[in-house]
């Protein structure tokens, strides 16, 4: 479903600030895979997500979605295949628009755009049914401005919007990191349920090592722009945080020193 082949990205080439963001990254996700990504700050996780989504173009290598080379396809064009939820609850939604207006935008993703009314009786019924799946009462507040929602409510809505059209690839970019523990657990549970129910091929970046081990069927670890560890389902099911840290130290020759990494 998603294939990343020898992808490299260099920032500020030829200057004193030159930095390797990605180096010969290779990754393959088959349909239905849920892969978690862990690594220290600056390991290349966000760059990987940006290159997959089309925010950045790779300096070398190719990206394939469902067998199609999308390496030079724009972010806008890729949005018909990719849904993404960001770390910032303020991103991914329009705060001055209502819940149903935001859902109308998501509903039209990948569809022909016209001058028809954004929200109709038919679409409003669809929106209500989808919101009910979240179980947090947003179906009763569809006329509320999104900017008035709490961070957890907004992330739940962002998750729903990103998966509304059943994307071929779902990218979750530390989407629970800015939430308090209770709200983070709520959004995590919603994520598990939606990904499982819709059988979405998912790549999730997280700084929470326990979360990275608990969620999904595969795990990868990055360091200095490289994918240095990959755990398949069999190896991952009995993995512990201590083992994961030990593997990282053995390969990299250093301890994971990043205040943002949460052990669990």
N, C-alpha and C positions, 0 to 999 in steps of 0.2 A: 504493500500500500504506500509506504513512504521509504524512499531509499536515498541516503546521503552518501555520495561517492567521492572520496578524496577531496573534501572541501577545505579550503584554506582562506583565511582572512587576516590581512595585516593592516594595522592602524598606523597612521603617520609615517609611511615608508620613507626611508632616506633621511630621517631627522633623528635628533637625540631622543625624541619621544616615541620612536618606533616600538611597536608592541605586537607580538603575535597573539591574535585573539583566537584563531583556530588554525590547526595544522594537520592536514591530511585526515580529517575526521571521516570515519566510515560508520554508518548506522543503517540498519534495516528493521522496519516495523511491518510485520504482517498484519492483515486485517484483524481487528479486535485486540491487538496488543495494547497493554497499558504499561508504559515504561516511565519509571521515575528517574530523575536526574539529580545527582547530588555533587557538591564540590565547593571548594573555598571561594571567597569573593575574588573575581578576576579569572576564574577557571575557564570561562568561555561559554557558560550556560546561556546567558542572555543573548550573546552573539549568535549562538546556534539557533535559538528561537527566532531571532530577527531575520536570519538568512532563510529559514524555512518559510516564514510568513511573507517574505519579500520586502521587508523594510530595508534590508541590505542585500547587495549582490555579492556573491563570492568572488574572490580574486582568482580562484582556481577550483575545479571540481564541479559536480553537477548535483541537482536535486530532482528527484523523480516522485511524482504523485500518481499512483495507479498506472505506472508504466510510462507516463508522459513527462518529458523533460521540461521543468518549469523554472530552470535556473535563471532565465532572463525575463520571466513573466512578472508583471508589476504586482505590487501588494494588492491593489484594487481587484485585479483579475483573479488573483489567488483566493480572494475572500469567498468565492463561490465554492471552494473546496475546503477552506480552513476556517475554523472558529477559534478565537483566542480570548482568554481571560487574563487580565493583567494584575499585578500586585496592588496597584493603587485602586481602591474602590471608586475613586472619582473618574477613572479612565474607562473607556468602553461603553459609556452611556452619555446621554445628553441631559444634564441636570435641570435645565429649564423646561424640558418637555415632560409630559406625563408618562406614567408607566405604560399605558396602552400606546402612546405615540412612539415610545422607544421600541416596543414590541413590533409595531407596524414597520419600523425601519428594518429590524432584524428579519421580519417575515418576507420582506421584498428582496433580501439578499439573494443574488443569483437569478432573480426573476426579471422579466422585461419591465422597465420603468415607464410609467405613463402619468397621466394627469388625474387619475381616478382618486376618489376620496381615500385618505390614508387608513381610516378605521371605519369599517362597515359593521352592520349587525352580525354578519357571518364571521368576520374576523374577530370581532369582540368576543363572540362565543368561544372561538378557538383560543384566544388569549386567556380567557377566564379558566378554561379547562387546563391549559398549560400551567398557569400560575397556581392552581389548586395542587398540582403535583409537588410544589415546593413545601406545602404544609405550614406556611408562616403567615397566611392571611392576606397576601398581596392582591388576591383576586377581588377583595372587597375594597381596594383602594386604587383602582385602575386610573382614576382621575387625578391622583396625587402627583405632584412634581417629584421627579426622581431625586433632586437635590435635597429633599426633605427626609429621605430614607436614611436609616442607620447604615454604617459600613457593612455589617453582615447582610442586611436586606439588599443592599446595592450589589454586593458580590453574588448573592443568590440570583438576583435578576440578571446580572451580567452572564452568569453561567447558563441560565435559561436562554438568553438571547444568543449566546455563542453556539448553542446546540439546537436551536429552534428548527433550522433547516437540515438537521442531521448531517453535519459536515463529514467529509471523508477523514479529516485530521482535526483533532482537538488539541490546542496548545494551552497549557495552564502554567503561567509564568509566576510562580510563588504567590498564587492567588489567595492564600490564607495568611500570608506573613504579616500583613498590616492589621489583622483582626485580633481582638482579645481572645483568650483561650476558648471560651464558651462559643462565641460566634465562629471561630476557626473550626471547631469540631462540628458545628452545624453545617457549614459549607463543605467540609470534608465528607460528611455523611451524604449530603446531597450529590456531591461529585461522584462518590462510589455508586450511588443508586442510578444516576443518570447514565454514567458510562456503561454500567452493566446492562441496564434496560435497553439502551439504544445500540449496544455493542460497538461503541465508538473506538476508533484507533486513536490512542491518547499518549501525549508526551507531556509530563509534568515535572517542572523544576521546583525543588523545595530545598530549604536549608535545614529542615527537620529530619534527622537521620532515622528516627523511629517511624515517622510517617513514610519516608522513602522505602523502608523495609516492609511496612504493613500494607501499603497500597500497591495495586497493580501486580502484574505477573513477571515483570523484568525490572532490573535496576542497572543503571550505568553511573560511573563516577568519572568526573572530569578534573583535570589539573593542567594548568599552563596551556590551555587550548587543545588538549588532547583527551581522548577517551581512554582512560588508563585501566578501567575495570568494567566488566560486564558480568552480571549474574542472571542466569536464566531462571525459569520458574522452579526447577528442582533445587538449585543451590540457594535460591532466595528464601524459600519457605522456612528454612531452619536457621537463617542468618540472624546474627545478633549485632547490636551496635558496636560492641567490643571487637567482634570479628571484622566488621567493616573497617573500623579504625586501624586495626592491625594490618589488614590487607593494604590500606592506603599507605601506611608508614613503611611497609616492606617494599612497595613498588617505588614510591616517591623519595624515600630516604629522609622523610621529615614528618613531624606531627602536623595534624590539621589545625592550624592556628588562624581561626576566623571567629570573631566574637558573634557573628550572626549565625553560625552553625549551632543548631539545637540538637542535643543528644537524645532527647526524648522526655 
